[in-house]
Amino acid sequence: MKKFPFLFLLFAIGSFVNAQIFITHTSLPQPGDTFVMKYDNNPSINIGTPIATAQTWNFTMLQNDSMKYATYGITSNLPFAAEYPQSNLYTWGPSIMYGGPGTPLSGAGWGWMLFRTDVNGMDVIGYRQGDVPNILSALQTPPLKLMKTPCSYDTTYSQSSQWSISFNANPANVDTTYISYVSKNTICDAWGTLSTPIEQNLDVIRIHEYQISVDSVFGKMNGITVYSMEMKRDTANNYLFYTLSKRHPIASVWCRPNGNIYAAEYLFYSDLNTGINESVKAKSGIIYPNPATNSFHVNCVNNNSSSIEVYSLEGKKIHSGSVPQNGIINCETWNAGAYFLIIRENESIRTEKIIINK
């Protein structure tokens, strides 16, 4: 009888440990993954407290004020991949929408966000703006850690990083350098179960990231600084909820520095590249380019006997018909966003997804 309280304590401790999930790099984005997030710009939710015992988060009331998309590609396929040797995956799109956390040139137009995932987590490697006459390219030094792995309750990480862009159009004048400094602290400060409008009772850990960014301009002539000016100072106070199988935060909450919540998003749709049937896809059907702008190509074994239907995320059919002999589908009138393709070829039916950029 005297041993019972001790055995009960061991059981309780074992249950506490086993109830927590352990995030590794396999729970982070991989090349070929596509994610769609729904954004609520005035959420009414409770994010709980940083405690060691299990919590329950109910985010089922989150609304859909807008949507964000991210499709991850393989950096080595890019023509300028050699400029970012540490990167193995990327996203393309409006920098303020597509980069996820860590976008260096937020709001600076369309471009590529370069990332790296490995056993140590996910990093921002750099950014390359792609829609201006003179290409702007920035490298994070050192790479900015977005998510450290392995990660479980009480994992902490602190880092400083920066990126810079120099402008030297006229060597006779002052050279201008734009520098952004980042100081970031993260801690896995809670765990439990979370429900969204899409998923119920997922085991999650909560990552609290607190980041201060300072953007400054420096003017130099002959290596001597002649002026400097702070342009912007931002504080990011975010909570990210990770689960094992989704490879993306199942929910993200943005707070003011004082802790007041002002926005949140939840994972609405994901298409994860499992590596299965890739050889079949290569033979029977590929959608490219993806993302697309004005048109894309559907590659089927026999276009003469193939048809296609295109649906928006809201379920509205926006296109249907036979796959043209040349396989080209015109999408220049479609709105930017994600679409589902249902391709019927002989006796088979295949579902694909495509991102349309504008």
KEKE-3310 file (N, C-alpha, C; in steps of 0.2 Angstrom, whole numbers, plus 5000, padded with zeros to 4 digits):
npx = (5004:5010:5018:5009:5006:5018:5020:5008:5012:5023:5016:5008:5018:5023:5012:5011:5022:5021:5010:5013:5018:5032:5041:5049:5060:5053:5040:5039:5038:5040:5048:5036:5025:5009:4999:4985:4979:4966:4962:4958:4954:4949:4949:4940:4946:4954:4971:4976:4988:5006:5010:5015:5006:4993:4983:4967:4963:4951:4947:4937:4928:4935:4935:4933:4941:4950:4961:4977:4991:5003:5015:5028:5043:5057:5073:5085:5080:5079:5084:5094:5099:5112:5116:5110:5116:5113:5100:5086:5072:5058:5047:5035:5028:5018:5027:5022:5012:5015:5027:5026:5031:5044:5047:5059:5057:5045:5030:5036:5033:5033:5041:5054:5055:5068:5071:5077:5076:5081:5088:5089:5079:5069:5074:5075:5084:5085:5080:5073:5068:5057:5050:5055:5064:5078:5085:5083:5091:5093:5102:5100:5109:5116:5107:5090:5081:5066:5059:5064:5071:5075:5059:5050:5040:5046:5057:5069:5075:5086:5091:5101:5100:5103:5099:5105:5104:5113:5114:5121:5121:5127:5144:5150:5143:5135:5135:5121:5115:5103:5098:5092:5090:5087:5081:5077:5067:5062:5051:5045:5031:5019:5007:4995:4978:4970:4957:4950:4940:4941:4949:4948:4952:4967:4983:4995:5009:5014:5022:5030:5035:5045:5049:5060:5062:5073:5074:5086:5094:5110:5122:5136:5153:5167:5170:5167:5155:5142:5130:5116:5101:5086:5073:5062:5054:5049:5039:5036:5024:5020:5011:5012:5005:5009:5007:5009:5008:5004:5014:5014:5011:4996:4988:4990:4993:4993:4999:4998:5012:5009:5001:4988:4977:4976:4975:4972:4976:4971:4975:4968:4968:4978:4991:5001:5017:5021:5029:5025:5019:5025:5033:5022:5015:5024:5023:5009:5003:5006:5005:5010:5017:5018:5016:5005:5002:4996:4993:4993:5000:4993:4998:4994:4992:4984:4977:4966:4956:4953:4947:4943:4940:4938:4939:4935:4941:4930:4921:4915:4912:4923:4928:4927:4929:4936:4953:4964:4972:4985:4987:4986:4979:4970:4971:4970:4960:4956:4955:4968:4974:4971:4966:4956:4959:4950:4954:4949:4954:4953:4948:4951:4951:4958:4964:4971:4980:4982:4991:4986:4994:4995)
npy = (4994:5006:5009:5013:5027:5032:5024:5029:5042:5041:5036:5047:5057:5050:5050:5064:5068:5060:5065:5076:5083:5081:5091:5089:5092:5086:5090:5102:5114:5106:5104:5106:5107:5114:5127:5134:5148:5155:5171:5181:5197:5202:5194:5184:5177:5166:5165:5158:5154:5154:5140:5124:5114:5104:5113:5119:5125:5134:5138:5139:5149:5157:5169:5171:5183:5186:5177:5168:5161:5149:5141:5129:5128:5119:5125:5123:5122:5135:5148:5156:5150:5148:5159:5158:5147:5140:5138:5127:5127:5137:5151:5160:5175:5189:5198:5202:5193:5180:5175:5170:5170:5181:5188:5198:5209:5216:5219:5224:5221:5208:5193:5181:5171:5164:5149:5137:5121:5109:5097:5105:5114:5127:5140:5158:5162:5171:5184:5188:5201:5201:5209:5221:5233:5233:5220:5216:5210:5201:5194:5185:5187:5181:5166:5168:5161:5153:5142:5132:5115:5100:5102:5105:5107:5120:5123:5134:5149:5161:5174:5185:5194:5200:5210:5217:5230:5238:5253:5260:5269:5280:5282:5294:5300:5300:5283:5273:5263:5251:5244:5231:5226:5212:5206:5192:5182:5166:5154:5139:5138:5132:5119:5107:5104:5109:5117:5121:5130:5120:5109:5097:5096:5094:5089:5100:5111:5127:5140:5155:5169:5183:5198:5211:5223:5233:5245:5254:5267:5270:5282:5282:5288:5285:5275:5281:5284:5296:5300:5293:5285:5280:5271:5264:5255:5240:5229:5212:5201:5186:5171:5154:5139:5123:5107:5089:5083:5092:5101:5115:5129:5126:5136:5154:5168:5185:5198:5214:5223:5224:5213:5212:5205:5206:5200:5184:5168:5153:5136:5132:5123:5110:5103:5091:5086:5070:5062:5051:5042:5051:5047:5043:5054:5061:5055:5054:5066:5083:5099:5115:5131:5132:5142:5150:5163:5170:5159:5141:5124:5109:5092:5078:5060:5058:5070:5072:5064:5069:5079:5094:5102:5117:5123:5136:5139:5141:5133:5136:5133:5138:5135:5124:5110:5102:5096:5106:5102:5107:5108:5119:5130:5145:5157:5171:5179:5175:5177:5181:5167:5151:5136:5122:5108:5096:5083:5073:5058:5046:5032:5037:5048:5063:5074:5090:5105:5122:5138:5154:5169:5187)
npz = (5000:5003:4992:4982:4981:4976:4964:4957:4956:4947:4936:4933:4929:4918:4910:4908:4901:4889:4883:4877:4861:4850:4840:4824:4810:4800:4801:4795:4781:4765:4749:4736:4743:4746:4754:4761:4769:4780:4785:4799:4803:4815:4827:4840:4852:4864:4869:4880:4893:4897:4903:4911:4911:4902:4889:4882:4867:4859:4843:4834:4830:4822:4808:4790:4783:4773:4762:4761:4752:4749:4740:4739:4731:4723:4726:4718:4706:4701:4690:4696:4707:4711:4718:4731:4739:4751:4752:4750:4747:4741:4740:4729:4725:4730:4742:4754:4756:4753:4759:4772:4789:4792:4780:4772:4764:4766:4758:4747:4733:4721:4722:4726:4740:4749:4757:4770:4775:4787:4798:4809:4808:4801:4791:4785:4771:4761:4750:4734:4724:4710:4701:4696:4686:4689:4698:4714:4728:4743:4757:4771:4786:4800:4793:4796:4809:4808:4813:4826:4827:4835:4844:4858:4873:4882:4875:4869:4860:4854:4843:4833:4817:4801:4785:4770:4757:4744:4736:4722:4710:4705:4705:4709:4719:4735:4742:4745:4758:4763:4778:4788:4804:4815:4830:4839:4849:4854:4862:4866:4874:4879:4878:4871:4866:4851:4842:4826:4813:4804:4808:4822:4839:4839:4843:4849:4850:4857:4850:4855:4849:4849:4842:4837:4825:4816:4804:4794:4786:4778:4773:4763:4758:4750:4759:4771:4783:4780:4784:4794:4797:4806:4799:4802:4815:4821:4831:4833:4840:4842:4841:4837:4832:4832:4824:4822:4809:4799:4793:4793:4803:4812:4816:4818:4828:4830:4840:4849:4856:4869:4871:4867:4855:4838:4825:4817:4809:4801:4796:4781:4770:4764:4753:4753:4747:4745:4739:4733:4719:4710:4698:4691:4689:4681:4669:4666:4669:4671:4679:4673:4671:4689:4702:4690:4678:4666:4658:4658:4657:4654:4655:4647:4644:4633:4625:4617:4623:4635:4648:4658:4673:4683:4699:4711:4728:4735:4729:4717:4700:4687:4675:4662:4651:4636:4636:4627:4612:4612:4625:4633:4644:4646:4658:4660:4664:4676:4694:4706:4716:4723:4715:4711:4701:4691:4682:4669:4662:4650:4658:4671:4685:4690:4703:4704:4709:4707:4708:4705:4700:4700)
capx = (5000:5014:5021:5004:5007:5024:5018:5004:5016:5027:5011:5006:5023:5024:5006:5012:5027:5019:5005:5016:5021:5039:5041:5055:5060:5048:5034:5040:5037:5044:5047:5030:5019:5005:4995:4980:4977:4961:4964:4953:4957:4947:4947:4938:4949:4959:4977:4979:4994:5012:5010:5017:5001:4989:4978:4963:4961:4945:4948:4932:4925:4938:4931:4937:4941:4954:4965:4984:4993:5010:5017:5035:5047:5064:5078:5090:5077:5079:5090:5099:5100:5119:5116:5108:5118:5111:5093:5083:5065:5057:5040:5035:5022:5018:5031:5018:5007:5018:5033:5025:5035:5051:5049:5063:5055:5037:5026:5040:5032:5033:5048:5055:5057:5072:5071:5081:5074:5085:5086:5089:5073:5067:5077:5075:5090:5086:5074:5075:5063:5057:5046:5057:5070:5084:5084:5085:5093:5095:5103:5100:5116:5116:5100:5085:5078:5059:5057:5070:5069:5068:5056:5045:5039:5051:5063:5070:5080:5087:5095:5101:5101:5102:5100:5106:5104:5116:5113:5127:5120:5132:5150:5153:5139:5135:5132:5116:5114:5097:5100:5087:5092:5082:5083:5072:5067:5057:5050:5039:5029:5013:5005:4988:4974:4967:4952:4949:4934:4943:4951:4946:4956:4973:4988:4999:5013:5013:5028:5029:5040:5045:5055:5061:5066:5075:5077:5090:5098:5116:5125:5144:5157:5174:5170:5165:5148:5141:5123:5112:5094:5082:5067:5056:5055:5043:5039:5032:5023:5016:5010:5011:5003:5012:5005:5014:5007:5002:5019:5013:5007:4989:4985:4994:4990:4997:4997:5002:5017:5005:4998:4981:4976:4973:4974:4974:4974:4971:4976:4961:4969:4985:4992:5008:5021:5023:5034:5021:5017:5028:5034:5016:5013:5028:5021:5002:5000:5010:5003:5016:5021:5014:5011:5005:5000:4991:4991:4997:5000:4991:5001:4990:4994:4980:4973:4960:4951:4954:4943:4946:4935:4942:4934:4938:4941:4923:4917:4912:4916:4925:4931:4926:4929:4941:4959:4966:4977:4992:4987:4987:4973:4971:4969:4972:4954:4955:4958:4974:4972:4972:4961:4957:4958:4948:4956:4947:4957:4951:4944:4954:4950:4964:4964:4977:4979:4986:4991:4987:4997:4993)
capy = (5000:5012:5010:5015:5034:5033:5022:5034:5048:5039:5036:5054:5060:5047:5053:5071:5068:5056:5069:5082:5081:5083:5093:5088:5095:5083:5093:5109:5113:5103:5106:5103:5108:5120:5129:5140:5150:5160:5176:5184:5203:5204:5188:5184:5170:5166:5161:5154:5156:5150:5135:5118:5109:5104:5118:5117:5131:5134:5144:5137:5154:5162:5170:5172:5190:5185:5171:5168:5155:5147:5135:5128:5124:5117:5131:5121:5123:5142:5150:5160:5146:5148:5165:5156:5140:5137:5137:5121:5128:5144:5153:5165:5179:5196:5197:5203:5188:5173:5173:5168:5174:5182:5191:5204:5215:5216:5224:5227:5219:5201:5190:5174:5170:5158:5146:5131:5116:5103:5094:5110:5118:5131:5147:5162:5163:5178:5187:5191:5204:5199:5213:5228:5233:5231:5215:5217:5203:5202:5188:5185:5185:5174:5164:5169:5155:5153:5137:5127:5108:5097:5107:5103:5112:5124:5124:5141:5150:5168:5176:5192:5193:5207:5209:5224:5231:5244:5256:5264:5271:5285:5282:5300:5302:5295:5277:5272:5256:5250:5238:5229:5222:5208:5202:5187:5177:5161:5149:5134:5140:5129:5113:5105:5103:5115:5116:5127:5129:5114:5103:5097:5092:5092:5090:5105:5115:5134:5144:5162:5173:5191:5200:5218:5224:5240:5247:5260:5269:5273:5285:5282:5290:5283:5271:5284:5286:5303:5301:5287:5287:5275:5272:5260:5250:5236:5223:5206:5197:5181:5164:5149:5133:5117:5100:5084:5081:5097:5104:5122:5131:5125:5142:5159:5173:5191:5202:5220:5222:5223:5206:5212:5201:5210:5196:5177:5164:5146:5132:5130:5118:5109:5098:5089:5082:5064:5059:5045:5042:5056:5045:5042:5061:5064:5052:5055:5073:5088:5106:5119:5133:5133:5146:5153:5170:5171:5152:5135:5118:5102:5087:5072:5055:5059:5076:5071:5060:5072:5085:5097:5107:5121:5126:5140:5137:5142:5128:5139:5131:5144:5133:5117:5108:5097:5099:5108:5098:5109:5107:5126:5133:5152:5159:5178:5183:5172:5181:5178:5163:5144:5133:5114:5105:5089:5081:5066:5055:5039:5030:5039:5055:5066:5081:5094:5112:5127:5145:5160:5175:5192)
capz = (5000:5003:4986:4978:4979:4972:4957:4954:4953:4941:4930:4931:4926:4912:4906:4906:4896:4883:4880:4873:4855:4849:4833:4821:4804:4796:4802:4792:4774:4760:4742:4733:4748:4745:4759:4760:4776:4780:4789:4803:4805:4821:4830:4847:4854:4870:4868:4885:4897:4897:4909:4909:4910:4895:4888:4877:4863:4854:4838:4829:4828:4817:4802:4784:4780:4767:4761:4759:4749:4749:4737:4740:4726:4724:4724:4713:4699:4699:4686:4700:4713:4714:4723:4737:4740:4757:4751:4747:4745:4740:4738:4725:4726:4734:4748:4760:4757:4752:4762:4778:4793:4790:4774:4773:4760:4766:4754:4741:4727:4720:4722:4728:4747:4749:4764:4770:4780:4788:4805:4814:4808:4795:4791:4780:4768:4758:4746:4728:4721:4703:4696:4695:4681:4693:4702:4721:4731:4750:4760:4779:4789:4797:4791:4801:4811:4809:4818:4828:4828:4837:4848:4863:4878:4886:4870:4868:4855:4853:4838:4829:4810:4797:4778:4767:4750:4743:4729:4719:4703:4703:4710:4711:4724:4741:4741:4750:4760:4767:4782:4792:4809:4818:4836:4840:4855:4854:4867:4866:4881:4881:4874:4873:4860:4848:4837:4821:4809:4799:4812:4829:4844:4837:4848:4847:4855:4856:4850:4856:4846:4850:4837:4836:4818:4815:4797:4794:4780:4779:4767:4764:4753:4751:4765:4777:4784:4780:4787:4795:4799:4807:4795:4804:4820:4822:4836:4832:4846:4838:4844:4832:4835:4827:4825:4819:4802:4794:4790:4793:4809:4811:4818:4820:4831:4830:4845:4850:4861:4876:4871:4864:4849:4832:4819:4817:4803:4802:4790:4778:4765:4762:4748:4754:4743:4749:4735:4730:4712:4706:4692:4687:4687:4676:4663:4664:4669:4675:4678:4674:4677:4694:4700:4684:4677:4661:4655:4661:4653:4656:4651:4648:4639:4627:4626:4614:4627:4642:4650:4664:4677:4687:4704:4716:4734:4737:4726:4711:4694:4683:4668:4660:4643:4634:4636:4621:4609:4614:4633:4636:4647:4647:4664:4661:4667:4683:4700:4709:4721:4722:4711:4711:4694:4690:4675:4667:4656:4649:4664:4677:4687:4694:4706:4705:4712:4704:4711:4700:4702:4696)
cpx = (5004:5017:5016:5005:5013:5023:5013:5007:5020:5022:5009:5011:5024:5018:5008:5017:5025:5013:5007:5019:5028:5040:5048:5055:5055:5041:5034:5039:5042:5043:5041:5024:5015:5000:4991:4978:4971:4963:4958:4956:4954:4944:4945:4940:4953:4965:4980:4985:5000:5013:5012:5012:4997:4984:4973:4961:4956:4945:4942:4928:4928:4935:4936:4936:4945:4958:4972:4986:5001:5011:5025:5038:5054:5069:5082:5087:5077:5085:5096:5100:5107:5120:5114:5109:5115:5103:5091:5076:5064:5049:5040:5028:5023:5022:5027:5014:5010:5023:5032:5029:5042:5053:5053:5060:5048:5034:5030:5039:5032:5040:5048:5058:5061:5073:5076:5077:5079:5084:5086:5083:5072:5070:5075:5082:5091:5079:5077:5068:5063:5053:5048:5063:5076:5083:5087:5086:5096:5096:5103:5106:5116:5108:5096:5081:5070:5056:5063:5067:5076:5066:5050:5044:5045:5058:5063:5075:5080:5092:5095:5103:5100:5102:5101:5106:5108:5115:5119:5126:5125:5138:5152:5149:5139:5132:5127:5115:5108:5098:5094:5090:5086:5085:5077:5073:5061:5057:5044:5036:5022:5011:4998:4985:4971:4962:4951:4943:4935:4944:4949:4951:4963:4978:4993:5004:5013:5020:5027:5035:5039:5051:5054:5065:5067:5078:5080:5093:5104:5119:5133:5147:5164:5175:5168:5158:5147:5134:5120:5106:5090:5075:5061:5058:5049:5044:5034:5031:5018:5016:5008:5010:5005:5009:5010:5014:5006:5008:5019:5010:4999:4985:4991:4991:4995:4994:5001:5007:5014:5001:4991:4982:4973:4972:4975:4973:4974:4972:4969:4962:4976:4986:4999:5011:5023:5028:5031:5018:5020:5030:5028:5014:5017:5026:5014:5000:5004:5006:5009:5014:5016:5018:5011:5002:4994:4989:4995:4996:4998:4994:4998:4993:4991:4975:4966:4954:4951:4950:4945:4940:4939:4937:4939:4938:4934:4919:4914:4916:4917:4927:4929:4927:4934:4948:4962:4972:4984:4993:4987:4980:4974:4967:4970:4966:4953:4958:4963:4971:4973:4965:4962:4955:4956:4949:4953:4950:4956:4946:4946:4952:4956:4963:4970:4975:4984:4985:4991:4989:4996:4998)
cpy = (5006:5014:5013:5023:5036:5030:5026:5040:5047:5039:5043:5057:5057:5050:5060:5072:5065:5061:5074:5079:5084:5084:5092:5092:5092:5086:5100:5108:5110:5105:5102:5104:5114:5121:5135:5142:5155:5164:5180:5191:5206:5198:5189:5177:5172:5162:5157:5158:5152:5146:5128:5112:5110:5110:5116:5124:5130:5140:5143:5143:5159:5163:5170:5179:5190:5179:5172:5161:5155:5141:5134:5124:5123:5123:5129:5122:5130:5144:5153:5156:5147:5154:5163:5149:5136:5135:5130:5122:5135:5145:5159:5169:5186:5195:5198:5197:5181:5171:5170:5172:5175:5186:5197:5210:5216:5221:5227:5224:5211:5199:5183:5175:5164:5155:5140:5127:5110:5101:5099:5115:5122:5138:5151:5163:5169:5179:5190:5194:5203:5204:5220:5228:5231:5227:5217:5211:5204:5195:5190:5183:5186:5172:5165:5163:5156:5148:5132:5120:5105:5102:5103:5108:5114:5124:5131:5143:5158:5169:5183:5190:5200:5205:5217:5224:5238:5246:5261:5265:5275:5285:5288:5303:5298:5289:5276:5264:5255:5243:5237:5224:5218:5205:5198:5182:5172:5156:5145:5134:5137:5123:5111:5103:5109:5113:5122:5126:5122:5108:5103:5093:5090:5093:5095:5107:5122:5137:5151:5165:5180:5193:5208:5219:5231:5241:5254:5261:5273:5276:5285:5285:5289:5279:5274:5286:5293:5305:5294:5289:5281:5276:5269:5255:5246:5230:5218:5202:5192:5174:5159:5142:5127:5111:5095:5084:5086:5101:5112:5123:5130:5131:5147:5165:5179:5196:5209:5218:5221:5217:5206:5209:5206:5206:5189:5174:5157:5142:5129:5124:5117:5103:5097:5085:5076:5060:5052:5047:5048:5054:5044:5049:5063:5061:5054:5062:5078:5095:5111:5125:5133:5135:5148:5160:5171:5164:5147:5129:5112:5097:5081:5067:5056:5064:5075:5068:5063:5078:5088:5102:5110:5124:5130:5137:5137:5137:5130:5136:5137:5142:5126:5116:5103:5100:5100:5103:5100:5109:5114:5128:5140:5154:5167:5182:5180:5177:5177:5173:5156:5141:5125:5112:5098:5087:5073:5064:5048:5037:5033:5047:5057:5073:5084:5101:5116:5134:5150:5166:5181:5198)
cpz = (5000:4997:4981:4976:4974:4965:4954:4952:4947:4935:4928:4927:4919:4907:4903:4901:4889:4880:4876:4867:4854:4841:4830:4814:4799:4796:4799:4785:4770:4753:4739:4737:4746:4751:4758:4767:4775:4786:4792:4805:4812:4825:4838:4849:4860:4869:4874:4889:4896:4903:4906:4909:4904:4895:4883:4873:4858:4849:4833:4827:4824:4811:4796:4781:4774:4767:4759:4757:4749:4745:4737:4734:4728:4722:4719:4706:4697:4695:4690:4707:4716:4719:4730:4739:4746:4757:4748:4745:4745:4739:4733:4725:4729:4740:4754:4762:4757:4756:4769:4783:4791:4784:4775:4770:4760:4762:4748:4735:4727:4720:4725:4736:4747:4756:4764:4776:4781:4795:4810:4813:4801:4796:4785:4777:4764:4754:4739:4724:4713:4698:4695:4689:4684:4698:4709:4725:4738:4753:4768:4781:4796:4796:4797:4803:4812:4814:4820:4829:4831:4843:4852:4868:4881:4881:4869:4863:4854:4847:4836:4822:4807:4789:4776:4760:4749:4736:4728:4712:4701:4707:4713:4717:4730:4740:4747:4752:4765:4771:4787:4798:4813:4824:4838:4845:4854:4860:4866:4873:4883:4876:4876:4866:4857:4842:4832:4818:4805:4803:4819:4833:4842:4842:4845:4852:4852:4856:4850:4854:4847:4847:4837:4829:4818:4808:4797:4787:4781:4772:4768:4757:4754:4757:4771:4778:4785:4783:4789:4798:4800:4803:4798:4810:4822:4828:4834:4838:4844:4842:4838:4835:4830:4829:4821:4812:4797:4790:4789:4800:4807:4812:4820:4823:4832:4836:4845:4855:4868:4876:4869:4857:4844:4826:4821:4810:4805:4796:4787:4774:4764:4757:4749:4749:4747:4745:4731:4723:4708:4699:4687:4684:4681:4669:4661:4664:4674:4673:4678:4669:4683:4700:4693:4684:4672:4658:4659:4656:4656:4652:4652:4643:4633:4628:4623:4618:4634:4642:4656:4666:4682:4692:4708:4723:4737:4734:4719:4705:4689:4676:4668:4653:4642:4635:4629:4618:4611:4622:4636:4638:4649:4653:4666:4664:4674:4688:4703:4715:4719:4719:4711:4703:4694:4683:4674:4661:4655:4655:4671:4678:4692:4697:4706:4708:4708:4708:4705:4703:4697:4698)
residu = (MET:LYS:LYS:PHE:PRO:PHE:LEU:PHE:LEU:LEU:PHE:ALA:ILE:GLY:SER:PHE:VAL:ASN:ALA:GLN:ILE:PHE:ILE:THR:HIS:THR:SER:LEU:PRO:GLN:PRO:GLY:ASP:THR:PHE:VAL:MET:LYS:TYR:ASP:ASN:ASN:PRO:SER:ILE:ASN:ILE:GLY:THR:PRO:ILE:ALA:THR:ALA:GLN:THR:TRP:ASN:PHE:THR:MET:LEU:GLN:ASN:ASP:SER:MET:LYS:TYR:ALA:THR:TYR:GLY:ILE:THR:SER:ASN:LEU:PRO:PHE:ALA:ALA:GLU:TYR:PRO:GLN:SER:ASN:LEU:TYR:THR:TRP:GLY:PRO:SER:ILE:MET:TYR:GLY:GLY:PRO:GLY:THR:PRO:LEU:SER:GLY:ALA:GLY:TRP:GLY:TRP:MET:LEU:PHE:ARG:THR:ASP:VAL:ASN:GLY:MET:ASP:VAL:ILE:GLY:TYR:ARG:GLN:GLY:ASP:VAL:PRO:ASN:ILE:LEU:SER:ALA:LEU:GLN:THR:PRO:PRO:LEU:LYS:LEU:MET:LYS:THR:PRO:CYS:SER:TYR:ASP:THR:THR:TYR:SER:GLN:SER:SER:GLN:TRP:SER:ILE:SER:PHE:ASN:ALA:ASN:PRO:ALA:ASN:VAL:ASP:THR:THR:TYR:ILE:SER:TYR:VAL:SER:LYS:ASN:THR:ILE:CYS:ASP:ALA:TRP:GLY:THR:LEU:SER:THR:PRO:ILE:GLU:GLN:ASN:LEU:ASP:VAL:ILE:ARG:ILE:HIS:GLU:TYR:GLN:ILE:SER:VAL:ASP:SER:VAL:PHE:GLY:LYS:MET:ASN:GLY:ILE:THR:VAL:TYR:SER:MET:GLU:MET:LYS:ARG:ASP:THR:ALA:ASN:ASN:TYR:LEU:PHE:TYR:THR:LEU:SER:LYS:ARG:HIS:PRO:ILE:ALA:SER:VAL:TRP:CYS:ARG:PRO:ASN:GLY:ASN:ILE:TYR:ALA:ALA:GLU:TYR:LEU:PHE:TYR:SER:ASP:LEU:ASN:THR:GLY:ILE:ASN:GLU:SER:VAL:LYS:ALA:LYS:SER:GLY:ILE:ILE:TYR:PRO:ASN:PRO:ALA:THR:ASN:SER:PHE:HIS:VAL:ASN:CYS:VAL:ASN:ASN:ASN:SER:SER:SER:ILE:GLU:VAL:TYR:SER:LEU:GLU:GLY:LYS:LYS:ILE:HIS:SER:GLY:SER:VAL:PRO:GLN:ASN:GLY:ILE:ILE:ASN:CYS:GLU:THR:TRP:ASN:ALA:GLY:ALA:TYR:PHE:LEU:ILE:ILE:ARG:GLU:ASN:GLU:SER:ILE:ARG:THR:GLU:LYS:ILE:ILE:ILE:ASN:LYS)
# end
